[in-house]
């Protein structure tokens, strides 16, 4: 078993090998895992890279509750398939908004009683239909209050966001994108009926075991540390969650484990002989589930640089990419950013540019330009803040033998 075959195995398991072409966004997320959403384009890019689906069909699935953005692993928001709504909310319990509530009670004098009254008022207001936060604030009146200057210092301006976060984790309400798009952070909130947690009978421990089962089906083999990061659990709790799964080591001398059936299949797995290229977002699950960039690099590329927010930095020293990734059968071979002003992708690569690679860049470029208009990594990413990264990518591209885009 070589690093090359292991990379290609992860890549194929993630559905980047063409096996998901023509499938739905829901099917892609079931196969590849929950798509991190922070107001950026990652959910669209993740589905497009695997299925080729247009934005309109992805938005339609969101509108029909085939997929939904909700708090899940670590209390962070991801876009999940319908089959996983309850599990996602189940593993979010006690994190995210609940952590903020603990701090608000401790430092800002917030009480359970006032949060309870505000929650009841919010649910009553939403009986009339979806409302945005300002409309909810107007409807609940004095049930919501400002937390003053001290609250601002702690990033909690009022009690309303606390309650909206809690009601989402409880499955009582859900986000409805105002523009119907997953790459925006402007929402209305709607009652979620039936509550996806109704009938969810797993204990906290059982929920994390089920999360482990999903995780290793998405990206196994992986290490305990990889799962620990994704789940947000401590070492002991993560180990206990995985114990019932019967995971086995891939080989002696490695901390990677997987399902016995996967380990057996991996030993006979042969990567495709010819290159297969993918352009994926920096938060794509093939990168984010394990956060182990070094394992995706050829040894000869370990000293290569990437564009950070303001400078060039060795890739091997990073857990996460600042720019988006170009893959060849799971190997990280390049970096890219979209430039809205020109409607083009700026990119650099570690291998010779050929027609197939250029065609994949052009295909992705057209999708972003014609359907997304931009490709933000997260909500605060903007064309202006991206300029230094694009300039550094072009500096790296200048060092290639191929022409610069």
N, C-alpha and C positions, 0 to 999 in steps of 0.2 A: 504494500500500500504506500503510495507516494503522496506528497503534498499536492501535486497536480491532480491526482485522482480524487483526493478528499475535497479540494476546492470545487471540482466539477460536480461531485456528488451533492454538495450543498446547493450549488447553482441549479442542478436538475431538480432537487427536492423542492426548491423554492419556485419551481414552475417557470424559470427563465429560459428553459430549453426549447420553447415552442409548444410544449404539451398543453398549454392553456389557451392557445390562440382560439378566438371565437367564443370563449367561455364568458360567463357573467362576472361582474365585480364580486358578487357574493361567493361564487365558486373560487375565484382567485384568492380571496381573503381566507376562505376555509383551508386552502392548500398552503398558502405562503405565510399566513399569520396576520395578526392585527396590525393595521397601518397607523403609525404614529401621526397625529394631527396636531399641529401647533399654528394653525392659520396659514400654512404653506401648501404647496402643490403636491406634496408627497403622496397623498391618497390617489390622486389622479395619475401621477407618474408611475406608481406601483402597479396599478391596474393596467395602464396602457402598455407598459413594458412587457407584461405577461400575456395580455389578451388582445391588445390592439383596439380595445373598446373606445369609442368616442366619448367626449365629456358628457354629451346629452344623455347617453344611456346610463352612465354612472350616476348622474344627477337623478334620473328617473328611478333608479333602484333605491337611492336615498329617500326620494319622495314617497316610495311605496314601502318603506321600512324593510327592504331586503338587506340594507346595510344602514348603520347608524353610528354617529360620533358620540361616544360616551366615556365617562371615567372608567378606567379598568386597571390594568397592571400598574402598580406603584401609585395609584390614584391619578395617573396621567391619562389624557384623552387619546383614544385611538378610534379608528373607524373599524367596526366589527361586523361580521356577517350575522344574520338574524339568529342562527343556531347558537351563537355565543353571547347574546345580549345578557342573559341571566348570569352566566359564569363571569363575564367581564365585570358586571356590577358586584357580584359576590366577592371577587378578590379585591375590589376597591374599598370594601368596608373598612373603616378605621384609618383611612389614609386620605391624602388630598385635602378636600374641604373639611373633613373631620379634624385634621391636624390644625388647620387654620382656626377652627372653632375653639379648640383647646387653648391656643395662644390668645384668642380674643377674650376668653373667659378669664384667663390668668392675668393678662396685662391691661385689658380695656374695660373690665367691669361688665362684660356681656353675661347674661344669665340664660339658663335653659328655658326659663319661663318665657322670657321675651322672644326667644327664637321659636318656641312653640307657637306663641300667638301669631308671630309673623308668618310662620309656615302655614297656619290655618287660613290667614288672610290671603296669602298668595294663592293657595289652592282654590279659594272661593273666587278670587279675581279671574283665574284661568278657566273657570267654568264657562265663561262667555266666549272663549276661544284663545288662540295664541296671542301673547303680548310680548313686547320687547321690555328690557329692564326699566326704561323710563315710564312706560305705560303701567308696569306693575307697581313701581314706586308711587305713581299718582293714585293708583287704585287702592293701595293698602294704607295710604295716608300715614298717620302717626305710628303705625305698627312697626315701621322701619325708622331707624334713626342714624344720624351721622356719628361717626366715632372720632371726630375732631382731628386736631393736629397729630395727636399721638397715634391715632389710627392710620393717618396718611404715612407717618414714618414707618409703620409696620406693613404698609401696602394693603390695608383694609379700610376703605373709606366709610363704609356703612355696614349695617347688619344684613342688608338685602343680599349681597353676593354670598355671604355665609349660608343663608337659607337656600338660595338657588343651588349652590353646590351640594348641600345636604340632600335636598329633594331629588336631585339628579342621581346621586349615589343610591338613594333609597328606591329608585325606579318610579317615583311618583310623577316626575316631569321629564321631558326630553328637550333637547335643542332642536330648533327648526331654523336652518340658515335663511336669513332674510332674503338673500338673492338666490336661494336654492343651490348654493355652491359650497363645496367643501374646502375651498382655499381662501375663505374669508373668516373673520371672527366677529361677525355681526349676526346676532341670533334673536329670534323670538323663543319663547318657552311655551310648551303645550303640555296639558295633562297627558300622561302615558297610561292608556287603558286598553287592555288589561295591563297591569303592572307586570313587567317581565320577571320580577322576582316572585310573583305569586306561584306557589307550588315548588319553588326552588328549595329543595330539602337538604342540600349539602351543608355540612358543618364547615367552618373556616378551614380546618385541616384538610377535609375532603375536597374543598374547592381548589386549594393549591395543588393537591395531587392531580386533580383533573387538568389544571393549568399546566402542570409538568407534562402530562400526557400529550396535550396539544403542542407544547413547546418542542418536545423531542420529535413529534411528527412533522413539525415545520422545518426544523434546522438541526436535528440530531445527525451525527453524534456531536455532543457538546460537553462542557465540563460543569461541575457543580457551581463553580464561580460564574460561568455564563448565565446559568438559570437563576442564580442568586441575584445577579444584577437585574435581570428582566423582571423577576417577581417582586423584588424589593424586600425579600426575606433575609433574615440572618442565616449564618452558616448552619446552625443546628436545625432551624425550622425548614430551611431549604432541603437539607439532607433527609429529614423526616418526611417531607412531602414527596420526595422521589423514591423512597424505600419501597412502597408497594408496586412500583412500575417494573421491577425486575430488570433494570438496566445493567448492561455488561460492558466491560472495557473493550475498546476497539483493538488495543494491542498492549503488550507489556511496555511499561515506561511512559505511558501517556495518561493524562487525566480525562481524556475524552471517553464518554460512555454513550451507549445508545440501546435501542431495542434489539434483542437478539436477531430478529429477522432483518433489521437494517444492517447490523454488523456483518451478517452472513452475505447479504446482497452487496455490500460495499466491497468486500474482498474480491468479488468477481466483476465489479463495475469497471467498465472501460470508457473513458471520456471520448467524446467525438474527436475524430482526427483533424477535422477542419475547424477553423475559427468560427465562433458564433458570438456576435457582439450584442451587448445591451447597454443602453444609457439609462441609469437609474438615479434617483434622488439620493442625497446624502443621508436621508433618514430611512431609506429602503430597508425592509426587514432582512434582506440578505446581509446587510452591514450591521444593522442596529440590534438584531437579536443576540448576537454574540459580542459585538464591539471588540473585534480582534483583527484589526487591519493587517497586522504582520502576517497572519495566516493566509491572506489573499494576495500577498506580494511574492513574486519570484525573488530568489536571493539576490539576483543581480540588480533588482529594483529597490532594495532595502535602503539605499542611500539617497534615493530620489527625493526631491522637494515637492511640496504642495503650497498652494496659495492659501494663507490664513487670512484673517480679517485685514491685516495691514502689511504682511511681509511673507517671505518664503520660509518654510520650516520643513525639516525632515519628516516624511510621512511615517516612518517607522516609530517615531516618538509620540504618535497621536492615537487616541482611541476612536475618535470620530473625525470624519472629513469636514473641512470647511466648505469645500466645493463638491459638486455632484460627481458621480463615478462612471467610468467606462469600464465594462467588464468583457473579458473573452473567456467563456466557459468557466466563469467564476474567478478568474485572475483579474486583479486590478491592473488595468493597462493605461488608464488615462483619467483626466479630470475635465469638467466642463461647467460652464455657466451660461445662462441665457441673457442676452443684451436686448432689452425692449426697444431701445432707440433705433437699432439696425434690424431688429427682428431676426437675429442670427444667434447661433451658439458659438461662443468662444471656447476653444478646446485645445488641449495638449495631450499627447500620448507617448507611451514608452516604447512603442513598436512602430514599424513602418506603416504609413497610411496606405490603405488599399481601397479598391472600389467598394467592397462590401462594408468596410468601416465607414467610409464617407456616406454611403447610402443610408446606414442606420442613423448617423448624425443628422442627415437631411430629413429623414422620416420623423425623428423626434422633434427637430426644429420646426417642421410644419405643424405638428400637433400643438406645440406650445404657442406658436405665433397665431395660428388660425382659431384655436379653441380655448386656450387659457389666457392669452395675451401676455402672460409673464409666468415665471417659475420661481416663486419665492420659496426659500428654505423654511422660513417661519414668519410669523406675523410682522416682526420688525425689520425683516429683510426688505430692502427697497432697491430700485435701480441705482440710486445715489450711493447707498452703503455698499453696493456690490462692485462699484467701479474699481476700487483697489484690487479686489480679487481677480477681476477680469483683466486688469493691466498686468498683474503678476502671471496669470495664465498665459497671456500673450508673450510675456517675457520668457516663460518656459518654452513656449512653442517656437520662439525664435531660435532656440538651441537645437530644434529638430532639423533634419535634412529636408523634411516636407515643407511646403508653403504654409504660411501662417494664415489662419482665418481671422 
